[in-house]
Amino acid sequence: MFDLFGMMDKIGKLKEAVEDVRNQCDRLHITQRSENGEVEVVCTANKKIISIKTLPAYLSSENAPALDQLLASTVDAALREAHRTHKELFKKSTEGLIPNIPGLDLSKFLS
């Protein structure tokens, strides 16, 4: 027989777990550096950019196209790592609260 009260309890726990993951991800900072170390991007695990730093020696008009490319690739790498971290935290926090249904990944519904 279907346990409505048990399901409501799990939904409440799931809601708390999702909120906890969001709060953790707001506090968790991901730092990504370009391969040459000239660009550094810091973002939260919720994919909000905190800062972008470049080495002063790299800030010249002749380096502008390369800097643009470095910025884009470093920001992209930082956001990918933030997404991976966010999904991992979500999975850990909701383990046992969501039935194991193949193909069901609720983490993609989070911001």
VMD Tcl script that draws the C-alpha trace (Angstrom):
set ca {
  {0.00 0.00 0.00}
  {1.18 3.53 -0.79}
  {2.46 5.45 2.24}
  {1.36 9.06 1.62}
  {2.73 10.35 4.93}
  {6.08 8.66 4.33}
  {6.24 10.25 0.88}
  {5.37 13.69 2.27}
  {8.14 13.30 4.86}
  {10.63 12.41 2.10}
  {9.51 15.43 0.05}
  {10.11 17.68 3.05}
  {13.57 16.18 3.58}
  {14.33 16.55 -0.12}
  {13.35 20.22 -0.02}
  {15.65 20.77 2.97}
  {18.48 18.91 1.23}
  {18.12 21.00 -1.93}
  {18.19 24.22 0.09}
  {21.23 22.98 1.99}
  {23.02 22.22 -1.29}
  {22.24 25.70 -2.60}
  {23.64 27.27 0.56}
  {26.76 25.10 0.46}
  {27.32 25.95 -3.20}
  {26.99 29.69 -2.49}
  {29.82 29.39 0.05}
  {32.03 27.02 -1.96}
  {34.51 28.86 -4.18}
  {36.07 27.25 -7.25}
  {39.38 28.69 -8.46}
  {40.47 28.01 -12.03}
  {43.71 29.21 -13.61}
  {44.66 29.28 -17.27}
  {47.35 26.83 -18.33}
  {49.97 29.58 -18.41}
  {48.79 31.02 -15.07}
  {48.12 34.47 -16.49}
  {44.36 34.39 -15.85}
  {42.55 33.31 -12.67}
  {38.77 32.97 -12.31}
  {36.98 32.41 -9.00}
  {33.31 31.43 -8.97}
  {30.87 29.78 -6.58}
  {29.66 26.24 -7.11}
  {26.35 27.93 -8.06}
  {28.19 29.33 -11.11}
  {28.40 32.96 -10.01}
  {31.64 34.68 -10.98}
  {33.37 36.18 -7.92}
  {36.53 37.56 -9.53}
  {38.68 37.52 -12.64}
  {42.37 38.39 -12.30}
  {45.10 38.74 -14.89}
  {48.81 39.31 -14.49}
  {49.58 43.02 -15.03}
  {52.30 42.17 -17.57}
  {49.66 40.49 -19.74}
  {47.43 43.58 -19.92}
  {48.49 45.29 -23.11}
  {46.64 46.02 -26.32}
  {48.88 43.64 -28.29}
  {47.83 40.78 -25.99}
  {44.11 41.62 -26.15}
  {43.03 38.82 -28.56}
  {44.98 36.19 -26.63}
  {43.67 37.56 -23.33}
  {40.08 37.39 -24.61}
  {40.58 33.75 -25.54}
  {42.25 32.94 -22.21}
  {39.46 34.64 -20.28}
  {36.76 32.75 -22.17}
  {38.42 29.35 -21.80}
  {39.26 29.88 -18.11}
  {35.74 31.07 -17.26}
  {34.34 28.10 -19.16}
  {36.58 25.68 -17.24}
  {35.63 27.27 -13.91}
  {31.91 26.98 -14.67}
  {32.28 23.34 -15.77}
  {34.05 22.55 -12.47}
  {31.36 24.44 -10.54}
  {28.66 22.41 -12.31}
  {30.44 19.13 -11.55}
  {30.84 20.10 -7.88}
  {27.20 21.20 -7.64}
  {25.94 17.90 -9.08}
  {28.17 15.90 -6.74}
  {26.93 17.78 -3.66}
  {23.32 17.40 -4.78}
  {23.74 13.68 -5.32}
  {25.32 13.19 -1.87}
  {22.73 15.32 -0.09}
  {19.69 13.65 -1.66}
  {20.93 10.05 -1.53}
  {18.12 7.83 -0.27}
  {15.49 10.56 -0.66}
  {14.85 10.04 -4.36}
  {14.01 6.62 -5.77}
  {16.65 5.23 -8.11}
  {14.97 5.64 -11.49}
  {17.35 5.18 -14.44}
  {17.68 8.38 -16.43}
  {16.14 10.56 -13.69}
  {18.63 13.30 -12.80}
  {16.92 15.99 -10.73}
  {20.14 17.98 -10.32}
  {19.67 19.46 -13.78}
  {16.59 21.30 -12.47}
  {18.70 23.26 -9.98}
  {20.08 26.68 -10.83}
}
mol new
graphics top color blue
foreach p $ca { graphics top sphere $p radius 0.5 }
foreach p [lrange $ca 0 end-1] q [lrange $ca 1 end] { graphics top cylinder $p $q radius 0.2 }
display resetview
